[in-house]
Amino acid sequence: MNIFDSLGKILLFLGLILSLLGGVLLLLTKIPWIGKLPGDIFFKGDKVAFYFPITTCIIISILLTIIFSLFRR
């Protein structure tokens, strides 16, 4: 097998993954409650704004854990 064959397959796979990730990110902006859950930290001062979506991160982490555990079986 030629090295360019395997490199081509890897590049196609990475391109597919990036396309799917981009599509998911575009769809996430359509969900109104993402990033605005109770527990998400938002502070806005005069010249600075700080935002940390801790509750959103926890929920996404739980969902990804469930999805990946289903694929592992």
Stockholm file with secondary structure:
# STOCKHOLM 1.0

chainA/1-73         MNIFDSLGKILLFLGLILSLLGGVLLLLTKIPWIGKLPGDIFFKGDKVAFYFPITTCIIISILLTIIFSLFRR
#=GR chainA/1-73 SS CCHHHHHHHHHHHHHHHHHHHHHHHHHHTTCTTTTCSTTCEEEECSSCEEEECHHHHHHHHHHHHHHHHHHHC
#=GC SS_cons        CCHHHHHHHHHHHHHHHHHHHHHHHHHHTTCTTTTCSTTCEEEECSSCEEEECHHHHHHHHHHHHHHHHHHHC
//
